[in-house]
Every structure is written in structure tokens, then in C-alpha cells.
Amino acid sequence: MLTVVHLPGQHLPSPVRDPAGGGTLRRVVPAALLPHLRLAHDVADRHYSEPLDLQALAAAANVSKYHFCRSFAATYGETPMRYLTRRRIERA
């Protein structure tokens, strides 16, 4: 069963059916945002040993931290902080 919640004032791209996911929904990230997300991803890779937070990564992508978190997760399959934590553990 799928529950969809619409919050007033939230204008997100509509979810689309993932053909490989057997009817699951995934969020589409605008193509214009992808280079910004890649930049933040690269910042996390280069500066993983420094204190980074969600606000710093969102600033690197030049978007709000809320929009960044949703878009990063939709693009890379994990939240920015989970990605950063995983990278830190891998490099330890």
C-alpha cells in the first residue's frame, strides 16, 4: 500500500514509477540540479575528514538544506549525512 502526502506550499517534482522497481515510486531530480549535487558530493569526498554538516554541503550545492537532502537522497540513494558517515568509515 502506498500513501502519498501533499503538504501545502511544497512544490516537489512528481514521483514517477520506477520501471525496474516493480511499481515503486521514485522522485525525479531536475537535470539542472545534478551538477550542483555532484559538486556537494565532491566536497564531501575531498573534505570528509573535516567537520561538515548538512548546511555546509547544501551551501556547496547552492540550495536549501531541505531541498538538498531530498534531492541528494533521490540521486545517490542515501542521505548526505549517511553518505558522509559511510565515507568516513571506509577511509578510517
C-alpha positions as CSV (number, residue, x, y, z in Angstrom):
1,M,0.0,0.0,0.0
2,L,1.3,3.4,-0.9
3,T,0.4,6.6,1.0
4,V,1.1,9.9,-0.7
5,V,1.0,13.1,1.4
6,H,0.9,16.5,-0.1
7,L,2.0,19.4,2.2
8,P,0.6,22.8,1.2
9,G,3.4,25.0,-0.1
10,Q,5.6,22.1,-1.1
11,H,6.3,22.1,-4.8
12,L,8.3,19.0,-5.5
13,P,8.7,17.1,-8.7
14,S,6.1,14.5,-9.1
15,P,7.2,10.9,-8.3
16,V,7.3,8.6,-11.2
17,R,7.1,4.8,-11.4
18,D,10.5,3.1,-11.4
19,P,10.3,0.5,-14.2
20,A,13.0,-1.6,-12.6
21,G,11.4,-1.3,-9.1
22,G,8.2,-3.3,-9.7
23,G,5.8,-0.4,-9.3
24,T,7.7,1.6,-6.7
25,L,7.9,5.3,-6.9
26,R,11.0,7.4,-7.1
27,R,11.5,11.2,-7.1
28,V,12.8,12.8,-10.3
29,V,15.5,15.4,-9.7
30,P,15.7,18.3,-12.2
31,A,18.6,17.9,-14.5
32,A,19.8,21.5,-13.8
33,L,20.3,20.5,-10.1
34,L,22.5,17.5,-10.9
35,P,25.8,19.4,-11.3
36,H,25.2,21.2,-8.0
37,L,24.6,17.9,-6.3
38,R,27.7,16.5,-7.9
39,L,29.7,19.5,-6.5
40,A,28.5,18.8,-3.0
41,H,29.2,15.1,-3.4
42,D,32.8,16.0,-4.4
43,V,33.1,18.4,-1.4
44,A,32.1,15.5,0.9
45,D,34.7,13.3,-0.8
46,R,37.5,15.8,-0.6
47,H,36.8,17.1,2.9
48,Y,35.4,14.1,4.7
49,S,38.0,14.4,7.5
50,E,36.9,17.9,8.3
51,P,33.8,18.9,10.3
52,L,31.0,19.0,7.7
53,D,27.3,19.4,8.3
54,L,24.2,19.4,6.2
55,Q,24.2,23.2,5.9
56,A,27.8,23.3,4.6
57,L,27.0,20.6,1.9
58,A,23.8,22.4,0.9
59,A,25.7,25.6,0.6
60,A,28.2,23.9,-1.7
61,A,25.2,22.9,-3.9
62,N,23.7,26.4,-3.5
63,V,20.2,25.1,-2.4
64,S,18.3,24.9,0.9
65,K,19.3,22.1,3.2
66,Y,15.8,20.6,3.0
67,H,15.8,20.6,-0.8
68,F,19.4,19.4,-0.9
69,C,18.7,16.4,1.5
70,R,15.7,15.2,-0.6
71,S,17.5,15.7,-3.9
72,F,20.7,14.1,-2.8
73,A,18.9,11.1,-1.4
74,A,16.9,10.7,-4.7
75,T,20.0,11.0,-6.8
76,Y,22.5,8.9,-4.8
77,G,20.2,6.5,-2.9
78,E,21.2,7.7,0.6
79,T,21.0,10.8,2.6
80,P,24.0,13.2,2.5
81,M,25.0,12.6,6.2
82,R,24.7,8.8,5.8
83,Y,27.0,9.1,2.7
84,L,29.5,11.2,4.6
85,T,29.5,8.8,7.6
86,R,30.0,5.8,5.3
87,R,32.9,7.6,3.5
88,R,34.5,8.4,6.9
89,I,34.2,4.8,8.0
90,E,35.6,3.5,4.7
91,R,38.6,5.8,4.9
92,A,39.3,5.1,8.6
